[in-house]
Amino acid sequence: MTVTATATEAEPVLERLISRVYRTRPIRVRLPGGREIVSAAPGEPELTLALRDLRTVARIAANPELALGEAWVDGGLAVEGGDIYAFLDLTASELVGRPRRGPGAGWRLRRLLEQSNDRLRARRNVHHHYDLTVDLYRLFLDEDLQYSCAFFEHPGQSLDEAQAAKKRRIARKLLLRPGDRVLDIGCGWGGLGLTLAEAGARVTGVTLSTEQHRLANERAAARGLADRAGFRLQDYRDLDERFDRIVSVGMFEHVGVPNYQAYFDTVARLLEDDGVALIHSIGRKDGPSRTQPWIRKYIFPGGYIPALSEVLPAIERSGLWVTDVEILRLHYADTLRAWRERFLARRAEAAALYDERFCRLWEFYLASSEVAFRRLGHMVFQIQLAKRPTAAPLTRDYLCGD
């Protein structure tokens, strides 16, 4: 079905889709002419989805994974009785536990094309998301601009405290020593690198984002750390130095499956023989799949959330030891909830920076991402790597303490 399908063709398809998805928690969908579709689940519908025009009906019927987000952003869809998060959470709760549909024929080839991420494409993809003004990110991130999963040590911990806890935990896993040469692959706005430099390390950060590169070096200078922390606009694949410690937080999701071997071979090449590396990445528990179409098109082109079963073979072939693996389950769900609440509280400021359509796009991005971590099996893994089995302690006691 194409988006030019008539309402007569699209509405029955949409009705079947609704009855197939909403089996235990009912929902009401109001069509442009006023007719309502109510799923057969028992009880009174919690939410009403109002579709504003026939084109929206046809597009959602044809391709709901992509068109739902587009309809929300374009104003063709409204949620009554709740917000977009409530709708996405209700939908996800209906899908939990059902057999996972495979990615379809030809997905491996499509994934290869979508995630090739050569140097030119990688730079373009990073520019799409990370070269937005830092004033936007200041609206909802913590004071240190940590744009990755926090580590909540106890209920009620603030976002700033949880992000500081994340950095402490990473520093422990790196077994940092004074004077260590540290490489930060995908260094963001420099927060982690500056924290490690303050602990006595000599840090080199690399990024493909011009905005992150500029601000990270400005922050290093402002904190008197320019002699111990330098940030380069450079692809990690082009480095030709050795480091005592290598860390990468929230960058591996942009590598792409076709490049996993090159990534870990590069880590092995750059790491000293007695060195330690720590890779922190979003992951999926359900095995290899594909990037959600709306996220791929509008938020993270070229991005992919890996399963550990896709990552570990590349590590094995690189010759590196896996000395520790930790799975952070709902920590990112709680991080995203904090980001979403902070973003919505300052939505007017975001609209002044961009526009209302941008705000709707980011609200959908933050809401759908939180639902993915809370309901749909997304998590974060941290993999500690070394060349020697004795490079890290043989027990995990060193992770405890202040």
C-alpha positions as CSV (number, residue, x, y, z in Angstrom):
1,M,0.0,0.0,0.0
2,T,1.3,3.5,-0.8
3,V,0.6,6.7,1.0
4,T,-1.9,7.6,-1.8
5,A,-4.2,4.7,-0.8
6,T,-7.8,5.7,-0.3
7,A,-9.4,5.8,3.2
8,T,-11.5,2.8,2.1
9,E,-8.3,0.8,1.5
10,A,-6.3,2.0,4.5
11,E,-8.9,2.0,7.3
12,P,-9.4,-1.8,7.3
13,V,-5.7,-2.4,7.3
14,L,-5.3,0.0,10.3
15,E,-8.2,-1.7,12.1
16,R,-6.6,-5.1,11.7
17,L,-3.3,-3.6,12.9
18,I,-4.9,-2.2,16.0
19,S,-6.7,-5.4,16.9
20,R,-3.5,-7.4,16.4
21,V,-1.4,-5.1,18.7
22,Y,-3.8,-4.1,21.5
23,R,-5.0,-7.4,23.0
24,T,-5.0,-6.7,26.7
25,R,-5.0,-2.9,27.1
26,P,-7.6,-1.2,24.9
27,I,-7.0,1.9,22.8
28,R,-9.3,4.2,20.8
29,V,-8.3,5.6,17.4
30,R,-10.4,8.5,16.0
31,L,-10.3,8.8,12.2
32,P,-10.5,12.1,10.3
33,G,-14.2,11.7,9.6
34,G,-15.1,11.1,13.2
35,R,-15.4,7.3,13.1
36,E,-13.7,5.6,15.9
37,I,-11.8,2.2,16.1
38,V,-11.7,0.6,19.5
39,S,-9.5,-2.4,20.1
40,A,-11.3,-5.5,21.3
41,A,-9.4,-5.7,24.6
42,P,-11.7,-5.5,27.6
43,G,-12.2,-2.3,29.6
44,E,-12.4,1.4,28.8
45,P,-9.6,2.7,26.5
46,E,-6.9,4.6,28.4
47,L,-5.9,6.8,25.5
48,T,-7.3,8.1,22.3
49,L,-5.2,8.5,19.2
50,A,-6.6,11.2,16.9
51,L,-5.5,11.1,13.3
52,R,-6.0,14.4,11.6
53,D,-6.1,13.6,7.9
54,L,-6.5,10.7,5.4
55,R,-2.8,10.9,4.4
56,T,-1.8,10.1,8.0
57,V,-4.2,7.1,8.1
58,A,-2.7,5.7,4.9
59,R,0.9,6.2,5.9
60,I,0.5,4.6,9.3
61,A,-1.4,1.7,7.8
62,A,1.4,1.2,5.3
63,N,4.4,1.6,7.5
64,P,3.7,2.2,11.2
65,E,7.3,1.9,12.4
66,L,8.2,5.0,10.4
67,A,5.0,6.8,10.0
68,L,3.9,7.0,13.6
69,G,6.8,9.2,14.5
70,E,6.5,11.2,11.4
71,A,2.8,11.8,12.0
72,W,3.6,13.0,15.6
73,V,6.3,15.4,14.4
74,D,4.1,16.8,11.6
75,G,1.1,17.2,13.7
76,G,-1.0,14.6,12.0
77,L,-1.4,12.6,15.2
78,A,-2.5,13.7,18.7
79,V,-2.7,11.8,21.9
80,E,-5.8,12.5,24.1
81,G,-5.8,11.4,27.8
82,G,-2.0,11.3,28.0
83,D,1.2,12.2,26.2
84,I,3.3,10.6,23.4
85,Y,5.3,8.6,26.1
86,A,2.0,7.2,27.5
87,F,1.0,6.0,24.0
88,L,4.4,4.5,23.2
89,D,4.6,2.8,26.6
90,L,1.2,1.3,26.3
91,T,2.1,0.0,22.8
92,A,5.4,-1.5,24.0
93,S,3.7,-3.1,27.0
94,E,1.5,-5.0,24.5
95,L,4.4,-6.3,22.6
96,V,6.5,-7.5,25.5
97,G,6.8,-11.3,25.5
98,R,5.5,-11.9,22.1
99,P,7.6,-13.8,19.6
100,R,10.1,-11.4,18.0
101,R,9.6,-10.9,14.3
102,G,12.8,-11.3,12.2
103,P,14.2,-8.4,10.3
104,G,13.0,-9.7,7.0
105,A,14.6,-10.8,3.7
106,G,17.7,-8.9,2.6
107,W,18.3,-7.3,6.0
108,R,22.0,-8.2,6.1
109,L,22.7,-6.4,2.8
110,R,20.6,-3.4,3.8
111,R,22.4,-3.2,7.1
112,L,25.8,-3.4,5.3
113,L,24.8,-0.4,3.2
114,E,23.2,1.6,6.0
115,Q,26.2,1.0,8.4
116,S,29.2,1.2,6.1
117,N,30.4,4.3,8.0
118,D,33.5,5.0,6.0
119,R,35.4,8.1,7.1
120,L,33.3,10.6,5.1
121,R,30.0,9.0,6.0
122,A,30.9,8.7,9.7
123,R,31.7,12.4,9.8
124,R,28.4,13.3,8.1
125,N,26.4,11.1,10.4
126,V,28.1,12.7,13.5
127,H,27.4,16.2,12.2
128,H,23.7,15.3,11.8
129,H,23.2,14.8,15.6
130,Y,26.2,16.1,17.6
131,D,26.8,19.4,15.8
132,L,23.6,20.9,17.0
133,T,24.2,23.8,19.3
134,V,25.5,22.9,22.7
135,D,22.8,25.3,24.1
136,L,20.3,22.6,23.2
137,Y,22.1,19.9,25.2
138,R,22.6,22.2,28.1
139,L,18.8,22.3,28.5
140,F,18.5,18.7,29.6
141,L,21.9,17.2,30.3
142,D,23.8,17.3,33.6
143,E,26.2,20.1,34.4
144,D,29.1,18.1,32.9
145,L,27.3,17.4,29.6
146,Q,27.3,13.6,29.9
147,Y,25.3,12.4,26.9
148,S,25.3,8.7,27.8
149,C,23.8,6.3,30.4
150,A,24.2,7.4,34.0
151,F,24.8,4.9,36.9
152,F,22.1,5.3,39.6
153,E,23.6,3.9,42.8
154,H,20.3,4.3,44.7
155,P,16.7,5.4,44.1
156,G,16.2,9.1,44.1
157,Q,19.8,9.9,43.1
158,S,20.0,13.1,41.0
159,L,21.1,13.0,37.4
160,D,24.3,14.9,38.2
161,E,25.1,12.5,41.0
162,A,24.4,9.5,38.8
163,Q,26.6,10.8,36.0
164,A,29.4,11.4,38.4
165,A,29.0,7.9,39.7
166,K,29.2,6.6,36.1
167,K,32.5,8.4,35.6
168,R,33.9,7.1,38.9
169,R,32.9,3.5,37.9
170,I,34.6,3.8,34.5
171,A,37.8,5.2,36.1
172,R,37.9,2.2,38.5
173,K,37.5,-0.2,35.6
174,L,40.3,1.5,33.8
175,L,42.5,1.0,36.9
176,L,43.9,4.5,36.3
177,R,47.4,5.3,37.4
178,P,49.0,8.8,37.7
179,G,50.6,9.6,34.4
180,D,48.7,7.1,32.3
181,R,48.3,8.0,28.7
182,V,44.5,7.7,28.0
183,L,42.7,7.7,24.7
184,D,39.0,8.7,24.8
185,I,37.4,7.5,21.5
186,G,34.3,9.6,20.9
187,C,35.1,12.1,23.7
188,G,31.9,14.1,23.5
189,W,32.3,17.6,25.1
190,G,35.2,16.4,27.1
191,G,33.6,15.7,30.5
192,L,35.0,12.2,31.1
193,G,38.4,13.1,29.7
194,L,38.7,16.1,31.9
195,T,37.7,14.1,34.9
196,L,40.4,11.5,34.1
197,A,43.0,14.3,33.6
198,E,42.1,15.8,37.0
199,A,42.9,12.3,38.4
200,G,46.4,12.5,37.0
201,A,46.1,11.0,33.5
202,R,47.3,12.5,30.3
203,V,44.3,12.4,28.0
204,T,43.9,12.4,24.2
205,G,40.3,12.7,23.1
206,V,39.1,12.2,19.5
207,T,35.8,13.2,18.0
208,L,34.3,13.9,14.5
209,S,32.0,16.6,15.8
210,T,33.3,20.1,15.2
211,E,31.2,21.5,18.1
212,Q,32.3,18.9,20.6
213,H,36.0,19.4,19.5
214,R,35.8,23.2,20.0
215,L,34.0,23.1,23.4
216,A,36.1,20.2,24.8
217,N,39.3,22.2,24.2
218,E,37.7,25.4,25.6
219,R,36.7,23.5,28.7
220,A,40.2,22.1,29.1
221,A,41.7,25.5,28.9
222,A,39.2,27.0,31.3
223,R,40.0,24.4,33.9
224,G,43.7,24.7,33.5
225,L,44.0,21.2,32.0
226,A,45.2,22.0,28.5
227,D,48.6,20.6,29.2
228,R,47.1,17.2,30.3
229,A,43.9,16.9,28.1
230,G,43.8,17.6,24.4
231,F,41.0,16.9,22.0
232,R,41.4,16.3,18.3
233,L,39.1,16.4,15.3
234,Q,40.2,13.0,14.1
235,D,38.9,9.5,13.2
236,Y,40.1,6.9,15.7
237,R,41.2,4.7,12.8
238,D,43.8,7.2,11.8
239,L,45.7,7.2,15.2
240,D,49.2,5.8,15.3
241,E,50.2,6.0,18.9
242,R,50.2,3.7,21.9
243,F,48.1,4.3,25.1
244,D,48.1,2.8,28.6
245,R,44.3,3.1,28.8
246,I,41.6,3.3,26.2
247,V,38.0,4.3,26.9
248,S,35.0,4.7,24.7
249,V,31.6,5.8,26.0
250,G,28.5,6.0,23.8
251,M,30.5,5.9,20.5
252,F,30.4,2.2,19.6
253,E,26.7,2.5,18.6
254,H,28.0,4.6,15.6
255,V,30.6,2.1,14.4
256,G,28.3,-0.3,12.5
257,V,28.6,-4.1,12.2
258,P,30.7,-4.0,9.1
259,N,33.4,-2.1,11.0
260,Y,33.5,-4.1,14.3
261,Q,36.6,-6.0,13.4
262,A,38.5,-2.9,12.3
263,Y,37.4,-1.2,15.6
264,F,38.7,-3.9,17.9
265,D,41.8,-4.4,15.8
266,T,42.5,-0.7,16.2
267,V,42.0,-0.9,20.0
268,A,44.4,-3.8,20.1
269,R,46.9,-2.0,18.0
270,L,46.8,1.2,20.1
271,L,46.8,-0.5,23.5
272,E,50.0,-1.0,25.4
273,D,50.8,-4.7,26.3
274,D,49.9,-4.1,29.9
275,G,47.0,-1.7,29.1
276,V,43.3,-1.8,29.9
277,A,40.4,-0.7,27.7
278,L,36.8,-0.1,28.6
279,I,34.0,0.0,26.0
280,H,30.6,1.3,27.1
281,S,27.8,0.9,24.6
282,I,24.1,0.5,24.3
283,G,23.1,-3.1,23.5
284,R,20.1,-5.3,22.8
285,K,19.3,-8.6,24.6
286,D,17.3,-10.2,21.8
287,G,20.1,-10.9,19.3
288,P,21.0,-9.3,16.0
289,S,18.4,-7.1,14.4
290,R,18.2,-3.7,12.6
291,T,17.9,-0.1,13.5
292,Q,14.4,1.2,14.1
293,P,13.5,3.0,10.9
294,W,12.4,6.4,12.4
295,I,15.5,6.6,14.6
296,R,17.8,5.7,11.7
297,K,16.2,8.4,9.4
298,Y,15.8,11.3,11.8
299,I,18.2,10.8,14.8
300,F,21.1,8.5,14.3
301,P,21.8,7.8,10.6
302,G,24.3,5.0,10.3
303,G,23.8,3.9,13.9
304,Y,23.1,0.4,15.2
305,I,22.6,-1.1,18.7
306,P,24.5,-4.4,18.8
307,A,23.9,-7.7,20.5
308,L,26.8,-9.0,22.4
309,S,26.8,-12.0,20.1
310,E,27.8,-9.7,17.3
311,V,30.5,-7.9,19.3
312,L,32.3,-10.8,21.0
313,P,33.5,-12.6,17.9
314,A,35.3,-9.5,16.7
315,I,37.0,-9.1,20.1
316,E,38.0,-12.8,20.0
317,R,39.6,-12.3,16.5
318,S,41.5,-9.2,17.7
319,G,43.4,-11.3,20.3
320,L,42.1,-9.2,23.3
321,W,41.0,-10.7,26.6
322,V,37.6,-9.9,27.9
323,T,38.4,-9.3,31.5
324,D,35.0,-8.1,32.7
325,V,31.4,-7.6,31.3
326,E,28.8,-5.7,33.2
327,I,25.2,-5.2,32.0
328,L,23.4,-2.0,33.1
329,R,19.7,-2.7,32.6
330,L,17.3,0.1,33.6
331,H,19.9,2.7,34.3
332,Y,19.5,4.2,30.8
333,A,15.7,4.2,31.1
334,D,16.0,6.3,34.2
335,T,18.6,8.5,32.5
336,L,16.3,9.1,29.6
337,R,13.4,9.9,31.9
338,A,15.4,12.6,33.6
339,W,16.4,14.0,30.2
340,R,12.9,14.0,28.9
341,E,11.5,15.7,32.0
342,R,14.2,18.3,31.8
343,F,13.7,18.9,28.1
344,L,9.9,19.3,28.5
345,A,10.4,21.7,31.4
346,R,12.5,23.9,29.1
347,R,10.7,23.2,25.9
348,A,10.0,26.9,25.1
349,E,13.8,27.5,25.2
350,A,14.4,24.6,22.8
351,A,11.7,26.0,20.5
352,A,13.4,29.4,20.6
353,L,16.7,27.7,19.5
354,Y,15.0,25.7,16.7
355,D,11.2,25.4,16.3
356,E,8.1,23.5,17.4
357,R,8.6,20.7,14.9
358,F,12.1,20.1,16.3
359,C,10.7,20.0,19.8
360,R,8.1,17.4,18.8
361,L,10.8,15.3,17.0
362,W,13.0,15.4,20.1
363,E,10.2,14.6,22.5
364,F,9.4,11.5,20.3
365,Y,13.1,10.5,20.3
366,L,13.5,10.8,24.1
367,A,10.1,9.1,24.8
368,S,10.6,6.2,22.3
369,S,14.2,5.6,23.6
370,E,13.1,5.4,27.2
371,V,10.4,2.9,26.2
372,A,12.9,0.8,24.4
373,F,15.1,0.5,27.5
374,R,12.2,0.1,30.0
375,R,10.1,-2.4,28.0
376,L,11.8,-3.7,24.8
377,G,15.1,-5.2,25.9
378,H,17.6,-2.4,25.3
379,M,20.4,-2.1,27.9
380,V,24.0,-0.9,28.2
381,F,27.1,-3.2,28.4
382,Q,30.6,-2.3,29.6
383,I,33.3,-4.6,28.4
384,Q,36.8,-4.4,30.0
385,L,39.5,-5.5,27.6
386,A,43.2,-6.2,28.0
387,K,46.1,-8.0,26.2
388,R,47.2,-9.8,29.3
389,P,44.9,-11.8,31.7
390,T,46.7,-10.2,34.6
391,A,46.3,-6.6,33.5
392,A,43.1,-6.4,35.7
393,P,42.5,-7.8,39.1
394,L,41.2,-11.4,39.3
395,T,38.2,-10.3,41.5
396,R,35.8,-7.4,41.2
397,D,36.5,-6.0,44.7
398,Y,38.3,-3.0,43.3
399,L,34.9,-1.7,42.0
400,C,33.7,-1.1,45.6
401,G,34.3,1.9,47.7
402,D,34.2,5.7,47.2
